[in-house]
Structure formats: structure tokens, C-alpha cells
């Protein structure tokens, strides 16, 4: 729950800062979308990498 609230605050601050910097709405949408995609993809990729690493280590132990 805290992670959701923290992410909402970060997105809100980012949108406000980019708006104050007079960034176009298209760029603002792209930046927000990239942030949301990376927040979903990066943990999944790290978990997949760790699982593959553990599998390799288990195979080497045998």
C-alpha cells in the first residue's frame, strides 16, 4: 500500500515539474508511460534473472 502511495506522489511531482518546465503534453504522456512500464518490467526481469541464476547454481551443485 505504501508503494502505491509513493508511486502516486512521484508521478504527481514529475508531472507537475514537467508542466512547470513547459514540456508538451505528448512528452509528458511518454515520460509517464515509460515510468509506469519500467516499474512493471524491471522487477519482473530481475526476478526472472534471479530464478535462472538459482537454477544454474542448483544444476552445478548436483
C-alpha positions as a Markdown table, in Angstrom:
| # | Residue | x | y | z |
|---|---|---|---|---|
| 1 | Unk | 0.0 | 0.0 | 0.0 |
| 2 | Unk | 2.8 | 2.4 | 0.8 |
| 3 | Unk | 4.5 | 1.6 | -2.6 |
| 4 | Unk | 1.3 | 2.6 | -4.4 |
| 5 | Unk | 1.1 | 5.9 | -2.5 |
| 6 | Unk | 4.7 | 6.6 | -3.0 |
| 7 | Unk | 4.4 | 6.0 | -6.7 |
| 8 | Unk | 1.4 | 8.3 | -7.0 |
| 9 | Unk | 3.4 | 11.0 | -5.2 |
| 10 | Unk | 6.4 | 10.5 | -7.6 |
| 11 | Unk | 4.2 | 10.6 | -10.7 |
| 12 | Unk | 2.4 | 13.7 | -9.4 |
| 13 | Unk | 5.6 | 15.5 | -8.7 |
| 14 | Unk | 7.1 | 14.5 | -12.0 |
| 15 | Unk | 4.0 | 15.7 | -13.9 |
| 16 | Unk | 4.0 | 19.0 | -12.0 |
| 17 | Unk | 7.7 | 19.6 | -12.6 |
| 18 | Unk | 7.4 | 18.8 | -16.3 |
| 19 | Unk | 4.3 | 21.1 | -16.6 |
| 20 | Unk | 6.2 | 23.9 | -14.9 |
| 21 | Unk | 9.1 | 23.3 | -17.3 |
| 22 | Unk | 6.7 | 23.9 | -20.2 |
| 23 | Unk | 7.1 | 20.4 | -21.6 |
| 24 | Unk | 4.5 | 19.4 | -24.2 |
| 25 | Unk | 1.6 | 17.1 | -23.2 |
| 26 | Unk | 2.8 | 14.4 | -25.6 |
| 27 | Unk | 6.2 | 14.3 | -24.0 |
| 28 | Unk | 4.6 | 14.3 | -20.6 |
| 29 | Unk | 2.5 | 11.2 | -21.6 |
| 30 | Unk | 5.5 | 9.4 | -23.0 |
| 31 | Unk | 7.6 | 10.0 | -19.8 |
| 32 | Unk | 4.8 | 8.9 | -17.6 |
| 33 | Unk | 4.1 | 5.8 | -19.7 |
| 34 | Unk | 7.8 | 4.9 | -19.7 |
| 35 | Unk | 8.0 | 5.3 | -15.9 |
| 36 | Unk | 4.9 | 3.0 | -15.5 |
| 37 | Unk | 6.2 | 0.4 | -17.9 |
| 38 | Unk | 9.7 | 0.3 | -16.3 |
| 39 | Unk | 8.2 | 0.0 | -12.9 |
| 40 | Unk | 6.4 | -3.2 | -14.0 |
| 41 | Unk | 9.0 | -4.7 | -16.3 |
| 42 | Unk | 12.2 | -4.2 | -14.3 |
| 43 | Unk | 11.1 | -6.2 | -11.2 |
| 44 | Unk | 9.8 | -8.9 | -13.4 |
| 45 | Unk | 13.1 | -9.1 | -15.4 |
| 46 | Unk | 15.1 | -9.1 | -12.2 |
| 47 | Unk | 13.0 | -11.9 | -10.7 |
| 48 | Unk | 13.4 | -13.9 | -13.9 |
| 49 | Unk | 17.1 | -13.4 | -13.9 |
| 50 | Unk | 17.4 | -14.4 | -10.2 |
| 51 | Unk | 15.4 | -17.6 | -10.8 |
| 52 | Unk | 17.6 | -18.6 | -13.8 |
| 53 | Unk | 20.7 | -17.9 | -11.7 |
| 54 | Unk | 19.4 | -20.1 | -8.9 |
| 55 | Unk | 18.5 | -22.8 | -11.3 |
| 56 | Unk | 22.0 | -22.7 | -12.7 |
| 57 | Unk | 23.6 | -22.9 | -9.3 |
| 58 | Unk | 21.4 | -25.8 | -8.3 |
| 59 | Unk | 22.4 | -27.6 | -11.5 |
| 60 | Unk | 26.0 | -27.1 | -10.8 |
| 61 | Unk | 25.6 | -28.3 | -7.2 |
| 62 | Unk | 24.4 | -31.7 | -8.5 |
